Amino acid sequence: MKIDPTVLKSLPLFDRMSDRDLNAMLEHAVSRRVMPGDAVFEQGAPAKSFFLLLHGRLKVTQVTPDGQQIIVRMVHPGDLFGFAMALQRADYPGTAIAAAESLTLAWPTEMWSRFVEQNPRLAVTAMQTIGQRLEEAHTRIREMSTEEVERRVAHAVLRLSRQAGKQVDTGIRIDFPISRQDIAEMTGTTLHTVSRILSAWEARGIVEGGRQKLTICDPQKLLNLADRARS
């Protein structure tokens, strides 16, 4: 599939690149449409490529040594991901799975250094992304260590609303398919616990659920739940 250079030019990461450099990048890019549930790459596989998400949503999962699967981050349109070379790794630390139909661009890992030289913003963006991941990881570790489950779930849903929320008549809808199991994996708890919490919130009019759908009907009440121990 041929990608129009103006699509990349519309992204902050590439908006200062010359047309010549942009076209040179696209010459080496491989596009791929990824259907929901399919993996872009798998944990432990050799990191042969790095990627840009053009459309859709991905979830990056890891399997812990004790066999538990957790969701470590979501990938949103315009995000770079899978750049293991910037982490000094030869393999992918997680598995990237499409949460919705997605479109990715991939480049060979060995081209990372060349692209960084041509576009220093790639390096800056990579460092910022790593910093954001570390900050979010520290936040989640703190939440799992110190907060009760309902607060952790509230924080996770609020983060999703900030990252992928779309205003609709009934509130703020998470704009990609999200299951209760996904939320359980984000918060280090069980499907049963998340189902119980979300059902209670639905009864109180805080959220509205559905098959892999979630709408926040009363963001202030959800924020109060997330922050109640601080008051």
C-alpha positions, 0 to 999 in steps of 0.5 A: 500500500502506497502512503501519501507523503502528506499523511506523514507531513501532517504529523508533528514528528515529520512536519519539519522534514524536507519533501526529499527526506520524507520521500526517502523515508517512505521508499524504505517503509513497509505498510501493513494493515493489522486486524483486531487481535493480530500481533505486529510483533511478539515479546522476545522476537528479534527486533528487526523493525521499528514502527509508526502507527498511522491509524487505529490503536494497539495494546502492548502486553508483557507476560511476567515470569509467573505467566501473568499477562499485563498491558503495559501501554497503549499505542495511539496514531502518530506514535513511534513504537518497537524501537528496541535499538533506542533501548539497547535491546536486540529483541522486543520487550512486549507484544504489540496487538491491534485493539482496532483495525490499524495501519502501521509503517515499518522500517528496518532497525538498522536504518534507525541511526540514519533516520535520526541523523536526518531528523533529530526530532526522531531521537528527541521523540524517542527519548520523550516516549521512553520518559513518558513510559517510565513515568507512567510505569512508576505511577502504575507501580505506585498505584498497585502498591498503595491504592485499593483496586477501585482507585486503580481502575478509576485512574486507568479509565481516566488515563484512557479518556485523556489519551483516546477520549471522544466527546459524545452526547452521553459523555466521553467515549473511549474511542477504540474497543476496550474490554473488561479483561483489558482493564484488568490487565492494566490494573493488575487485578482480575476480570471478576473484580473489574466487572464488579466495579464497572457494574457498580459504576454503571448503576450509579450513572458514572459509566456506560458499558457495552460489548468492548465499549466504555463511555464515561458519563460523569467524569467528575464523579470518576475523578472523585473516586480516583482522588478520594484518598487525597482529600 
